[in-house]
Amino acid sequence: MGIRILDRLVARTFLRLFFIFVLGAPLLFILGDVTENLDRYLDRGLPLGQVLISYAYQYPQFVFWSFPIAALLAAVFTIQPMTVHREVMAAKAGGVSFHRLVAPLVMLGLIFTGLGVFLSEIVPRTNLTAAELRQDRERRAGWRAQAVYLTDEGESLMYRRLTVNDGRMMGIVLLREPTEPDEPSVHIMAREGLWDEEEGWRFLDGYRRELHPNGEERVESFASLNYEALREAPDDLVETVRDEDEMTRDQLATLAERVARSGGDTGRLLVKKEQRMAIPVATLVIILFGAPLATSSKRGGAAFGIGLALGTTILYLVLFRVSGALGYAGTLDPLLAAWLPNLLFLLAGLVLLARVRT
């Protein structure tokens, strides 16, 4: 009976703090975003109500980002006051080990990890609606950089930059896989492409490479090539392209496969894909780290807890940014780049848990 009462006390304290932080922290994200983009909203003449509704749709994204931070703050401010007031010592004297004391936090961490995974699939859809309300997609539709498109003919098209107004596409890579056993695969690279309403796309200054099933290879350079198979107009090529934050994990994986087939860099897409899972799991990892860390000092009050949580948060965010950037650049494997902060904090948390006197 005593253990169940203690479990409820720990869980209730954690949940109260977690929801305060996870629902309040997004307001800081929104305030920062509004401050940064207010001029753009005014220039577009967006009504205040429309902007507010767009942030309501983007709120799940900010909640998703806040899960690990809220878990850390809630864990620290649950365990640290219990340590200072000798409640942890009293529980140990009553035969309840520290590991058993924090068991409710671990269970809640598992639950919130699952909820975070669920949110990661909802967030891209709400982000898309928010972008449409703020007319971000309309602005992006005027041009696009570093995009991949699957054409109606099933070809993978990658371009470095596309501008709709003048119908100009730069840095073109196009790949067509064979649909029949005796057909060759076709690889086209061109410096730029120009769109004409009647003639379609004309590629300039490039080469066409064919690889036949028997191993024969044909390469032809061209100064100009009318490519009739690509029927999509510039508007079509930018309309269906989304930001990474507006794509699910499956969509990111599909896009990465297309980019890889076209010879492009998939580092950023794969890191983003893995981070969609790593961020929810960080909720559990940060609890395993924060709970034993919070009981490491038997002195200090709220100021100590705030400093401890703030320092840990900054350290995690720095690791998250640095490892992500290394993954984007190809220095680290995308899988390792996305999960490295979690692995380091999990290792440190397990060491701290092993060293806690039970």
C-alpha positions as CSV (number, residue, x, y, z in Angstrom):
1,M,0.0,0.0,0.0
2,G,2.8,2.4,0.9
3,I,4.6,1.9,-2.4
4,R,1.4,2.5,-4.4
5,I,0.9,5.8,-2.5
6,L,4.5,6.8,-3.2
7,D,4.1,5.8,-6.8
8,R,1.1,8.1,-7.1
9,L,2.9,10.9,-5.4
10,V,5.9,10.7,-7.8
11,A,3.7,10.2,-10.9
12,R,1.3,13.0,-9.9
13,T,4.2,15.5,-9.3
14,F,5.9,14.6,-12.5
15,L,2.7,14.8,-14.6
16,R,1.7,18.2,-13.2
17,L,5.2,19.6,-14.0
18,F,5.4,17.9,-17.4
19,F,2.1,19.3,-18.6
20,I,2.9,22.8,-17.4
21,F,6.2,22.8,-19.3
22,V,5.0,20.9,-22.4
23,L,2.0,23.2,-22.9
24,G,3.8,26.4,-21.8
25,A,7.1,26.0,-23.7
26,P,5.4,26.2,-27.1
27,L,4.3,29.7,-26.3
28,L,7.9,30.7,-26.2
29,F,8.5,29.1,-29.6
30,I,5.5,31.0,-31.0
31,L,6.6,34.3,-29.5
32,G,10.1,33.9,-31.1
33,D,8.6,32.9,-34.4
34,V,6.2,35.8,-34.5
35,T,9.0,38.2,-33.6
36,E,11.1,36.9,-36.4
37,N,8.4,36.8,-39.1
38,L,6.0,39.7,-38.2
39,D,7.3,41.9,-41.0
40,R,6.6,39.2,-43.5
41,Y,3.0,38.7,-42.3
42,L,2.4,42.5,-42.4
43,D,3.8,42.7,-46.0
44,R,1.5,40.0,-47.1
45,G,-1.5,41.7,-45.5
46,L,-2.5,38.6,-43.5
47,P,-5.4,39.1,-41.1
48,L,-4.5,38.6,-37.4
49,G,-7.1,35.9,-37.0
50,Q,-5.6,33.9,-39.9
51,V,-2.1,34.1,-38.4
52,L,-3.4,33.0,-35.0
53,I,-5.2,30.0,-36.5
54,S,-2.0,29.1,-38.4
55,Y,-0.1,28.9,-35.1
56,A,-2.8,26.8,-33.6
57,Y,-2.1,24.3,-36.4
58,Q,1.6,24.6,-35.8
59,Y,1.2,24.1,-32.0
60,P,1.6,20.3,-32.2
61,Q,5.1,20.8,-33.8
62,F,6.1,23.0,-30.8
63,V,4.7,20.4,-28.4
64,F,6.6,17.7,-30.2
65,W,9.9,19.6,-29.8
66,S,9.1,20.3,-26.1
67,F,8.7,16.7,-25.0
68,P,12.3,16.0,-24.1
69,I,12.8,19.4,-22.4
70,A,9.5,19.0,-20.5
71,A,10.5,15.5,-19.4
72,L,13.9,16.7,-18.1
73,L,12.4,19.7,-16.2
74,A,9.7,17.5,-14.7
75,A,12.1,14.8,-13.7
76,V,14.6,17.2,-12.1
77,F,11.9,19.2,-10.2
78,T,10.3,15.9,-9.0
79,I,13.4,14.2,-7.7
80,Q,15.5,17.2,-6.6
81,P,13.1,18.6,-4.0
82,M,12.5,15.0,-2.7
83,T,16.3,14.7,-2.2
84,V,16.6,18.1,-0.5
85,H,13.7,17.3,1.9
86,R,15.1,13.9,2.6
87,E,12.1,12.1,1.2
88,V,14.4,10.0,-1.0
89,M,16.3,9.0,2.1
90,A,13.1,8.2,4.0
91,A,12.0,6.0,1.1
92,K,15.3,4.1,1.2
93,A,15.0,3.7,5.0
94,G,11.5,2.2,4.4
95,G,13.0,-0.4,2.0
96,V,12.2,1.4,-1.3
97,S,15.3,1.6,-3.5
98,F,15.9,4.7,-5.7
99,H,15.4,2.5,-8.8
100,R,12.0,1.5,-7.5
101,L,11.2,5.1,-6.6
102,V,11.8,6.4,-10.1
103,A,10.0,3.4,-11.8
104,P,6.8,5.5,-12.3
105,L,8.9,8.1,-14.2
106,V,10.3,5.4,-16.5
107,M,6.7,4.1,-17.2
108,L,5.5,7.6,-17.9
109,G,8.6,8.1,-20.1
110,L,7.6,5.1,-22.2
111,I,4.0,6.4,-22.5
112,F,5.1,9.8,-23.6
113,T,7.6,8.3,-26.1
114,G,4.7,6.5,-27.7
115,L,2.7,9.6,-27.8
116,G,5.6,11.5,-29.3
117,V,5.9,8.9,-32.1
118,F,2.2,9.4,-32.7
119,L,2.6,13.2,-32.8
120,S,5.5,12.8,-35.3
121,E,3.0,11.5,-37.9
122,I,0.4,14.2,-37.3
123,V,2.8,17.2,-37.2
124,P,3.7,17.2,-40.9
125,R,0.0,17.5,-41.8
126,T,-0.7,20.3,-39.4
127,N,2.5,22.1,-40.5
128,L,1.3,21.9,-44.1
129,T,-2.0,23.6,-43.1
130,A,-0.1,26.3,-41.1
131,A,2.1,27.0,-44.1
132,E,-0.9,27.4,-46.4
133,L,-2.6,29.8,-44.0
134,R,0.5,31.9,-43.8
135,Q,0.9,31.8,-47.6
136,D,4.3,30.2,-47.2
137,R,3.6,27.6,-49.8
138,E,2.4,30.2,-52.3
139,R,5.7,32.1,-51.8
140,R,7.7,28.9,-52.2
141,A,5.8,28.0,-55.3
142,G,7.6,30.9,-57.1
143,W,10.9,29.1,-56.9
144,R,12.5,26.0,-55.4
145,A,16.0,24.9,-54.5
146,Q,17.5,21.4,-54.2
147,A,14.4,19.4,-55.0
148,V,13.5,16.0,-56.3
149,Y,10.4,15.2,-58.4
150,L,9.0,11.9,-59.7
151,T,7.6,12.7,-63.1
152,D,4.4,11.3,-64.7
153,E,6.7,9.0,-66.7
154,G,8.2,7.5,-63.5
155,E,11.5,9.4,-64.0
156,S,13.4,10.9,-61.1
157,L,14.2,14.5,-61.7
158,M,16.5,16.5,-59.4
159,Y,17.4,20.2,-59.9
160,R,19.5,22.6,-58.0
161,R,17.1,25.6,-58.5
162,L,13.9,26.2,-60.4
163,T,12.3,29.6,-61.0
164,V,8.7,29.7,-62.2
165,N,8.5,33.2,-63.6
166,D,11.2,32.7,-66.3
167,G,10.8,28.9,-66.6
168,R,14.5,28.2,-65.9
169,M,15.8,25.1,-64.2
170,M,19.5,24.9,-63.1
171,G,21.7,21.9,-62.3
172,I,19.5,19.1,-63.8
173,V,19.9,15.4,-63.1
174,L,17.3,13.0,-64.6
175,L,17.2,9.3,-64.2
176,R,15.0,6.8,-66.0
177,E,15.0,3.2,-64.9
178,P,14.1,0.5,-67.4
179,T,10.6,-0.9,-67.3
180,E,11.4,-3.8,-69.6
181,P,14.3,-6.3,-69.4
182,D,15.8,-5.2,-72.7
183,E,15.5,-1.4,-72.1
184,P,18.5,0.7,-71.1
185,S,18.6,2.9,-68.0
186,V,19.0,6.6,-69.0
187,H,20.9,9.2,-67.1
188,I,20.8,12.8,-68.2
189,M,22.8,15.7,-66.8
190,A,22.4,19.3,-68.0
191,R,23.6,22.7,-66.9
192,E,20.2,24.3,-67.3
193,G,16.7,23.8,-68.8
194,L,14.3,26.3,-70.4
195,W,10.6,25.9,-70.6
196,D,8.5,26.7,-73.6
197,E,4.7,26.4,-73.6
198,E,4.7,24.8,-77.1
199,E,7.9,22.8,-77.2
200,G,8.2,21.8,-73.5
201,W,11.6,21.5,-71.8
202,R,14.9,22.1,-73.7
203,F,18.0,21.0,-71.8
204,L,21.3,22.9,-72.5
205,D,24.9,21.9,-72.2
206,G,24.9,18.4,-70.9
207,Y,25.2,14.7,-71.8
208,R,23.0,11.7,-72.1
209,R,24.2,8.3,-70.8
210,E,22.6,4.9,-71.6
211,L,23.5,1.7,-69.8
212,H,22.2,-1.4,-71.6
213,P,21.5,-4.8,-69.9
214,N,24.4,-6.4,-71.8
215,G,26.8,-3.9,-70.2
216,E,27.1,-1.7,-73.3
217,E,27.4,2.0,-72.4
218,R,26.6,4.9,-74.7
219,V,27.4,8.5,-73.8
220,E,26.5,11.5,-76.0
221,S,27.1,15.2,-75.2
222,F,24.6,17.8,-76.4
223,A,24.4,21.6,-76.6
224,S,20.7,21.5,-76.8
225,L,18.1,18.7,-76.2
226,N,14.3,18.9,-76.5
227,Y,13.1,16.4,-73.9
228,E,9.5,15.7,-74.7
229,A,9.1,13.0,-72.1
230,L,9.1,15.7,-69.3
231,R,5.7,17.3,-69.8
232,E,5.3,18.9,-66.4
233,A,5.4,22.7,-66.4
234,P,7.5,24.7,-63.9
235,D,4.3,25.3,-61.8
236,D,3.8,21.5,-61.6
237,L,7.4,20.8,-60.5
238,V,7.3,23.2,-57.5
239,E,3.7,22.6,-56.5
240,T,4.1,19.1,-55.0
241,V,7.4,19.7,-53.3
242,R,7.2,20.1,-49.6
243,D,9.6,21.2,-46.8
244,E,11.0,18.4,-44.7
245,D,8.8,19.5,-41.8
246,E,5.7,18.9,-43.9
247,M,6.7,15.3,-44.8
248,T,6.1,12.1,-42.8
249,R,8.9,9.5,-42.1
250,D,7.7,7.4,-45.0
251,Q,7.6,10.3,-47.4
252,L,11.1,11.4,-46.3
253,A,12.4,7.8,-46.9
254,T,10.8,7.7,-50.4
255,L,12.2,11.1,-51.3
256,A,15.7,10.0,-50.1
257,E,15.5,6.9,-52.3
258,R,14.7,9.1,-55.3
259,V,17.6,11.5,-54.5
260,A,20.0,8.5,-54.1
261,R,19.0,7.1,-57.5
262,S,19.6,10.5,-59.0
263,G,23.1,10.7,-57.5
264,G,22.1,13.4,-55.0
265,D,23.0,14.0,-51.4
266,T,20.5,12.2,-49.1
267,G,22.2,13.1,-45.8
268,R,19.8,15.8,-44.7
269,L,16.7,13.8,-45.6
270,L,17.9,10.7,-43.8
271,V,18.9,12.6,-40.7
272,K,15.5,14.4,-40.6
273,K,13.8,11.0,-41.0
274,E,15.7,9.5,-38.1
275,Q,15.2,12.5,-35.9
276,R,11.5,12.1,-36.1
277,M,11.9,8.9,-34.0
278,A,14.9,10.1,-32.0
279,I,13.1,13.1,-30.5
280,P,10.3,11.1,-28.9
281,V,12.7,8.4,-27.6
282,A,14.8,11.3,-26.1
283,T,11.8,11.8,-23.7
284,L,12.6,8.5,-22.0
285,V,16.4,8.8,-22.3
286,I,16.4,12.3,-20.7
287,I,14.3,10.9,-17.7
288,L,16.9,8.1,-17.2
289,F,19.6,10.8,-17.2
290,G,17.8,13.6,-15.3
291,A,16.4,11.5,-12.3
292,P,19.7,10.2,-11.0
293,L,21.4,13.5,-11.8
294,A,18.8,15.4,-9.7
295,T,19.6,13.4,-6.6
296,S,23.4,13.8,-6.9
297,S,23.3,16.9,-4.7
298,K,21.5,17.1,-1.4
299,R,21.8,20.8,-1.2
300,G,20.3,23.7,-3.1
301,G,16.7,24.6,-3.9
302,A,14.8,25.8,-6.9
303,A,17.9,27.7,-8.2
304,F,19.9,24.6,-8.3
305,G,17.2,22.7,-10.1
306,I,16.8,25.4,-12.7
307,G,20.5,25.6,-13.3
308,L,20.8,21.8,-13.6
309,A,17.9,21.6,-16.0
310,L,19.0,24.6,-18.0
311,G,22.6,23.3,-18.3
312,T,21.5,19.8,-19.4
313,T,19.0,21.2,-21.9
314,I,21.7,23.4,-23.5
315,L,24.1,20.5,-23.6
316,Y,21.6,18.3,-25.3
317,L,20.6,20.9,-27.9
318,V,24.2,21.6,-28.7
319,L,24.8,17.9,-29.3
320,F,21.6,17.6,-31.3
321,R,22.6,20.5,-33.5
322,V,26.2,19.5,-34.0
323,S,25.6,15.9,-34.7
324,G,22.7,16.8,-37.1
325,A,25.0,19.2,-39.0
326,L,27.7,16.5,-39.3
327,G,25.0,14.2,-40.6
328,Y,23.9,16.8,-43.2
329,A,27.5,17.2,-44.4
330,G,28.1,13.5,-44.6
331,T,30.8,13.4,-41.9
332,L,28.6,11.1,-39.8
333,D,26.3,8.4,-40.9
334,P,22.7,9.8,-40.8
335,L,21.5,7.1,-38.4
336,L,24.4,7.8,-36.0
337,A,24.0,11.6,-36.4
338,A,20.3,11.5,-35.4
339,W,20.8,9.1,-32.5
340,L,24.2,10.2,-31.1
341,P,22.8,12.6,-28.5
342,N,20.4,10.0,-27.2
343,L,23.2,7.3,-27.1
344,L,25.5,9.6,-25.1
345,F,22.8,10.7,-22.6
346,L,21.6,7.1,-22.2
347,L,25.1,5.9,-21.4
348,A,25.6,8.8,-18.9
349,G,22.2,8.0,-17.4
350,L,22.9,4.4,-16.9
351,V,26.3,5.2,-15.3
352,L,24.5,7.7,-12.9
353,L,21.8,5.1,-12.1
354,A,24.5,2.5,-11.3
355,R,26.2,4.9,-9.0
356,V,23.2,6.0,-7.0
357,R,23.0,4.5,-3.6
358,T,20.0,2.3,-3.3
